[in-house]
Amino acid sequence: MGSRIGLAVDSSCDLTPEFINKHNIEILPIYIHHKDGAYHDTRDTKSMINFYRNHSRSRYSKAQSEPLSVTEATRIIEDRLLPKYDRVNVITINSLKSEVFNRLTEAALINEPQFRKLAAANDRAPFRMRMVDSLTMFSGHAVLVHEFVRLMQKENMQQSKAIATINNLRDHIYGYIIPHDLSYMRERRHMRKSDHKISWLSFKLASALNINPIIELHRGESQAVKKSKGFQGALEDLFALAKDKIDQGLATDTLVMSYAGLLEEISENPALKAFTEYAKSKGINVTLSMMSTTAAVNVGPKSFSLAFAFKDETKEALQEI
């Protein structure tokens, strides 16, 4: 970003700490209210490691994630963003699943008169926030952010054109989640907003047959697209799907993966290593991060996420008919 242009994302976005630090990305926190109190999700690495090491079902199975209130968002804008930036581009989690986008938008609108007065009094450009609803979550959210940074920094694209490009790209983001423990998601089925639900019969059959679904997140909606034999089988099937899309040609050069746990638990997985090597050999920038604790609370620890941008011309033509 330029010296007075910033980028902010909410903490559910699965970016690596290296990427966040390199590009000075502002992280907007989400609260997780659990049995013993509250956890402040800021994507701080040490806090995330501690969260995953000490995660317990009794503490977090009924936990609820809560975005910043309008008042809290206003305070962050005034204290962290206003002093450093004239413009901030904010890319948020899917507004169908979370109130982050709506609350930040409200905070920006409420405070706009104050921003204008401050600019006039201090002889500076008016402070503005540009809001983008990613229409996706977790690793898919991160794919959009990677592309926005590339357009702004490597392509030197004008901000308005970069935003328009990202808005168009949203419809081509395909995210996938493999839950590790279906019983965890089953217990939370009434707590997830407009999300994929698991019926009692489906849960019983899946448990008896050791079936793991692969859940696709696309254009704001979620659905199970494949049922695999066990978690490892689901990983292998998902990597096969992603390899096929890479061979057909992704819409961007980035593929993002995240794991709801310590990375040492998954990084040596043979299927993951083989897929990563294959993707890199095709010129794809592959990242692997710890899944946001907000995501982990909702889909369960040890779950896995993968996302990329792909223009499926056939599928999209059928959707328009």
URNOR-V73436 format. One record per residue. RES is the residue in one small letter. PHI is phi in radians with two decimals (999 if undefined). PSI is psi as a letter, one per 40 degrees, with the letter a starting at -180 (* if undefined). NEAR is the number of other ideal C-beta (glycine too) atoms within 12 Angstrom. Layout:
# URNOR-V73436
res:RES phi:PHI psi:PSI near:NEAR
res:RES phi:PHI psi:PSI near:NEAR
This chain:
# URNOR-V73436
res:m phi:999 psi:i near:30
res:g phi:-1.19 psi:i near:22
res:s phi:-1.09 psi:d near:10
res:r phi:-2.04 psi:e near:20
res:i phi:-2.04 psi:h near:32
res:g phi:-2.00 psi:i near:35
res:l phi:-2.25 psi:h near:43
res:a phi:-2.28 psi:i near:41
res:v phi:-2.39 psi:i near:43
res:d phi:-1.39 psi:i near:49
res:s phi:-1.26 psi:e near:45
res:s phi:-1.35 psi:e near:48
res:c phi:-1.33 psi:h near:52
res:d phi:-1.49 psi:g near:52
res:l phi:-1.74 psi:i near:44
res:t phi:-1.30 psi:i near:32
res:p phi:-1.08 psi:d near:24
res:e phi:-1.11 psi:d near:14
res:f phi:-1.18 psi:d near:30
res:i phi:-1.04 psi:d near:28
res:n phi:-1.21 psi:d near:15
res:k phi:-1.08 psi:d near:16
res:h phi:-1.87 psi:e near:28
res:n phi:0.90 psi:f near:24
res:i phi:-1.44 psi:h near:33
res:e phi:-1.43 psi:h near:36
res:i phi:-1.80 psi:h near:39
res:l phi:-1.68 psi:h near:42
res:p phi:-1.26 psi:i near:35
res:i phi:-2.22 psi:i near:41
res:y phi:-1.61 psi:i near:30
res:i phi:-2.07 psi:h near:34
res:h phi:-1.61 psi:h near:22
res:h phi:-2.19 psi:a near:28
res:k phi:-0.99 psi:d near:17
res:d phi:-1.81 psi:e near:14
res:g phi:2.54 psi:b near:12
res:a phi:-2.41 psi:i near:20
res:y phi:-2.06 psi:h near:33
res:h phi:-1.74 psi:h near:26
res:d phi:-1.47 psi:h near:39
res:t phi:-2.17 psi:e near:30
res:r phi:1.11 psi:f near:40
res:d phi:-1.21 psi:h near:21
res:t phi:-1.03 psi:d near:22
res:k phi:-1.09 psi:d near:13
res:s phi:-1.16 psi:d near:23
res:m phi:-1.17 psi:d near:37
res:i phi:-1.05 psi:d near:20
res:n phi:-1.12 psi:d near:16
res:f phi:-1.03 psi:d near:35
res:y phi:-1.23 psi:d near:32
res:r phi:-1.19 psi:d near:17
res:n phi:-1.94 psi:e near:20
res:h phi:-1.09 psi:h near:32
res:s phi:-2.38 psi:i near:18
res:r phi:-1.13 psi:d near:21
res:s phi:-1.11 psi:d near:13
res:r phi:-1.45 psi:d near:20
res:y phi:-1.96 psi:e near:34
res:s phi:-1.13 psi:d near:25
res:k phi:-1.89 psi:e near:21
res:a phi:-1.17 psi:i near:36
res:q phi:-2.21 psi:h near:25
res:s phi:-1.55 psi:i near:38
res:e phi:-2.42 psi:h near:27
res:p phi:-1.24 psi:i near:35
res:l phi:-0.99 psi:i near:36
res:s phi:-1.27 psi:i near:21
res:v phi:-1.07 psi:d near:22
res:t phi:-1.13 psi:d near:15
res:e phi:-1.16 psi:d near:24
res:a phi:-1.09 psi:d near:37
res:t phi:-1.06 psi:d near:26
res:r phi:-1.11 psi:d near:18
res:i phi:-1.17 psi:d near:32
res:i phi:-1.03 psi:d near:38
res:e phi:-1.21 psi:d near:21
res:d phi:-1.49 psi:d near:13
res:r phi:-1.88 psi:d near:23
res:l phi:-1.62 psi:d near:34
res:l phi:-1.00 psi:d near:31
res:p phi:-1.15 psi:d near:18
res:k phi:-1.78 psi:d near:24
res:y phi:-2.29 psi:i near:30
res:d phi:-1.68 psi:d near:26
res:r phi:-2.35 psi:i near:33
res:v phi:-2.27 psi:h near:37
res:n phi:-1.62 psi:h near:38
res:v phi:-2.00 psi:h near:43
res:i phi:-1.95 psi:h near:49
res:t phi:-1.98 psi:i near:43
res:i phi:-1.04 psi:i near:46
res:n phi:-0.81 psi:h near:37
res:s phi:-1.21 psi:e near:28
res:l phi:-1.30 psi:e near:24
res:k phi:-1.88 psi:e near:38
res:s phi:-2.62 psi:i near:41
res:e phi:-1.57 psi:e near:28
res:v phi:-0.98 psi:d near:45
res:f phi:-1.03 psi:d near:34
res:n phi:-1.13 psi:d near:25
res:r phi:-1.26 psi:d near:32
res:l phi:-1.19 psi:d near:42
res:t phi:-1.09 psi:d near:26
res:e phi:-1.11 psi:d near:24
res:a phi:-1.08 psi:d near:35
res:a phi:-1.15 psi:d near:33
res:l phi:-1.20 psi:d near:20
res:i phi:-1.06 psi:d near:20
res:n phi:-1.65 psi:e near:28
res:e phi:-1.01 psi:d near:20
res:p phi:-1.03 psi:d near:14
res:q phi:-1.15 psi:d near:20
res:f phi:-1.09 psi:d near:30
res:r phi:-1.15 psi:d near:16
res:k phi:-1.11 psi:d near:14
res:l phi:-1.11 psi:d near:21
res:a phi:-1.11 psi:d near:19
res:a phi:-1.13 psi:d near:14
res:a phi:-1.23 psi:d near:11
res:n phi:-1.93 psi:e near:15
res:d phi:0.90 psi:f near:8
res:r phi:-2.33 psi:i near:20
res:a phi:-1.13 psi:i near:18
res:p phi:-1.05 psi:h near:23
res:f phi:-1.33 psi:h near:31
res:r phi:-2.38 psi:i near:29
res:m phi:-2.05 psi:h near:38
res:r phi:-1.83 psi:h near:31
res:m phi:-1.72 psi:h near:31
res:v phi:-2.22 psi:h near:39
res:d phi:-1.49 psi:h near:33
res:s phi:-1.18 psi:d near:46
res:l phi:1.07 psi:e near:34
res:t phi:-2.53 psi:a near:47
res:m phi:-2.54 psi:i near:55
res:f phi:0.96 psi:b near:50
res:s phi:-1.21 psi:d near:49
res:g phi:-1.11 psi:d near:50
res:h phi:-0.99 psi:d near:50
res:a phi:-1.17 psi:d near:50
res:v phi:-1.03 psi:d near:49
res:l phi:-1.08 psi:d near:50
res:v phi:-1.14 psi:d near:50
res:h phi:-0.99 psi:d near:46
res:e phi:-1.20 psi:d near:41
res:f phi:-1.08 psi:d near:45
res:v phi:-1.09 psi:d near:33
res:r phi:-1.07 psi:d near:27
res:l phi:-1.10 psi:d near:30
res:m phi:-1.33 psi:d near:31
res:q phi:-1.69 psi:d near:22
res:k phi:-1.56 psi:d near:16
res:e phi:-1.60 psi:e near:16
res:n phi:0.89 psi:f near:13
res:m phi:-1.32 psi:i near:21
res:q phi:-1.05 psi:i near:15
res:q phi:-0.98 psi:d near:29
res:s phi:-1.10 psi:d near:17
res:k phi:-1.24 psi:d near:16
res:a phi:-1.11 psi:d near:33
res:i phi:-1.10 psi:d near:30
res:a phi:-1.09 psi:d near:17
res:t phi:-1.13 psi:d near:26
res:i phi:-1.15 psi:d near:40
res:n phi:-1.05 psi:d near:25
res:n phi:-1.25 psi:d near:22
res:l phi:-1.19 psi:d near:37
res:r phi:-0.91 psi:d near:36
res:d phi:-1.24 psi:e near:28
res:h phi:-1.95 psi:e near:32
res:i phi:-1.51 psi:h near:46
res:y phi:-2.02 psi:h near:45
res:g phi:-1.95 psi:i near:51
res:y phi:-2.38 psi:i near:47
res:i phi:-2.24 psi:h near:49
res:i phi:-1.95 psi:h near:46
res:p phi:-1.22 psi:h near:42
res:h phi:-1.43 psi:d near:30
res:d phi:-2.31 psi:h near:28
res:l phi:-1.12 psi:d near:39
res:s phi:-1.13 psi:d near:19
res:y phi:-1.13 psi:d near:30
res:m phi:-1.18 psi:d near:38
res:r phi:-1.10 psi:d near:27
res:e phi:-1.11 psi:d near:25
res:r phi:-1.74 psi:e near:29
res:r phi:-1.06 psi:d near:23
res:h phi:-1.56 psi:e near:13
res:m phi:-1.81 psi:e near:23
res:r phi:-1.56 psi:h near:30
res:k phi:-1.48 psi:h near:25
res:s phi:0.87 psi:f near:16
res:d phi:-1.99 psi:i near:28
res:h phi:-1.11 psi:h near:31
res:k phi:-1.79 psi:i near:23
res:i phi:-2.00 psi:h near:33
res:s phi:-1.23 psi:i near:16
res:w phi:-1.07 psi:d near:15
res:l phi:-1.15 psi:d near:12
res:s phi:-1.07 psi:d near:21
res:f phi:-1.11 psi:d near:24
res:k phi:-1.12 psi:d near:15
res:l phi:-1.14 psi:d near:16
res:a phi:-1.10 psi:d near:28
res:s phi:-1.15 psi:d near:20
res:a phi:-1.15 psi:d near:11
res:l phi:-1.75 psi:e near:17
res:n phi:0.97 psi:f near:17
res:i phi:-1.74 psi:h near:26
res:n phi:-2.04 psi:h near:36
res:p phi:-1.39 psi:i near:40
res:i phi:-1.84 psi:h near:36
res:i phi:-1.75 psi:h near:40
res:e phi:-1.68 psi:h near:33
res:l phi:-2.01 psi:h near:39
res:h phi:-2.62 psi:h near:31
res:r phi:0.92 psi:f near:25
res:g phi:1.48 psi:e near:27
res:e phi:-2.01 psi:i near:23
res:s phi:-2.26 psi:i near:35
res:q phi:-2.78 psi:i near:20
res:a phi:-1.37 psi:h near:28
res:v phi:-1.87 psi:e near:24
res:k phi:-2.77 psi:i near:23
res:k phi:-2.07 psi:h near:23
res:s phi:-2.03 psi:i near:30
res:k phi:-1.48 psi:h near:18
res:g phi:1.30 psi:i near:21
res:f phi:-1.13 psi:d near:33
res:q phi:-1.11 psi:d near:22
res:g phi:-1.09 psi:d near:22
res:a phi:-1.15 psi:d near:36
res:l phi:-1.01 psi:d near:36
res:e phi:-1.10 psi:d near:26
res:d phi:-1.17 psi:d near:29
res:l phi:-1.15 psi:d near:40
res:f phi:-1.14 psi:d near:35
res:a phi:-1.12 psi:d near:23
res:l phi:-1.09 psi:d near:28
res:a phi:-1.15 psi:d near:40
res:k phi:-1.06 psi:d near:26
res:d phi:-1.08 psi:d near:21
res:k phi:-1.19 psi:d near:31
res:i phi:-1.07 psi:d near:31
res:d phi:-1.11 psi:d near:16
res:q phi:-1.32 psi:d near:18
res:g phi:1.96 psi:h near:19
res:l phi:-1.32 psi:i near:33
res:a phi:-1.39 psi:d near:31
res:t phi:-2.37 psi:i near:37
res:d phi:-1.67 psi:e near:23
res:t phi:-2.08 psi:h near:38
res:l phi:-2.25 psi:h near:44
res:v phi:-1.99 psi:h near:45
res:m phi:-2.20 psi:i near:46
res:s phi:-2.55 psi:i near:45
res:y phi:-2.31 psi:h near:41
res:a phi:-1.48 psi:g near:41
res:g phi:3.00 psi:a near:33
res:l phi:-1.23 psi:h near:25
res:l phi:-1.10 psi:d near:27
res:e phi:-1.13 psi:e near:14
res:e phi:-1.31 psi:d near:23
res:i phi:-2.12 psi:d near:34
res:s phi:-1.10 psi:d near:19
res:e phi:-1.68 psi:e near:15
res:n phi:-1.05 psi:h near:25
res:p phi:-1.00 psi:d near:15
res:a phi:-1.15 psi:d near:30
res:l phi:-1.13 psi:d near:30
res:k phi:-1.11 psi:d near:19
res:a phi:-1.12 psi:d near:19
res:f phi:-1.15 psi:d near:33
res:t phi:-1.03 psi:d near:29
res:e phi:-1.08 psi:d near:16
res:y phi:-1.12 psi:d near:22
res:a phi:-1.06 psi:d near:31
res:k phi:-1.12 psi:d near:19
res:s phi:-1.15 psi:d near:14
res:k phi:-1.67 psi:e near:23
res:g phi:1.45 psi:e near:15
res:i phi:-1.59 psi:h near:32
res:n phi:-1.42 psi:h near:28
res:v phi:-1.85 psi:h near:34
res:t phi:-2.17 psi:i near:35
res:l phi:-2.34 psi:h near:38
res:s phi:-2.32 psi:i near:41
res:m phi:-1.19 psi:h near:46
res:m phi:-1.14 psi:i near:51
res:s phi:-0.99 psi:i near:46
res:t phi:-1.16 psi:d near:44
res:t phi:-1.07 psi:d near:44
res:a phi:-1.15 psi:d near:51
res:a phi:-1.07 psi:d near:45
res:v phi:-1.10 psi:d near:43
res:n phi:-1.53 psi:d near:42
res:v phi:-1.91 psi:e near:48
res:g phi:1.82 psi:i near:38
res:p phi:-1.11 psi:i near:35
res:k phi:1.21 psi:e near:33
res:s phi:-1.34 psi:i near:43
res:f phi:-2.30 psi:i near:51
res:s phi:-2.29 psi:i near:51
res:l phi:-2.56 psi:i near:51
res:a phi:-2.65 psi:i near:52
res:f phi:-2.73 psi:i near:48
res:a phi:-1.86 psi:h near:42
res:f phi:-2.58 psi:h near:35
res:k phi:-1.67 psi:g near:21
res:d phi:-1.53 psi:g near:24
res:e phi:-1.05 psi:d near:14
res:t phi:-1.14 psi:d near:12
res:k phi:-1.10 psi:d near:20
res:e phi:-1.26 psi:d near:18
res:a phi:-1.15 psi:d near:10
res:l phi:-1.17 psi:d near:9
res:q phi:-1.19 psi:d near:13
res:e phi:-1.49 psi:e near:9
res:i phi:-1.26 psi:* near:7
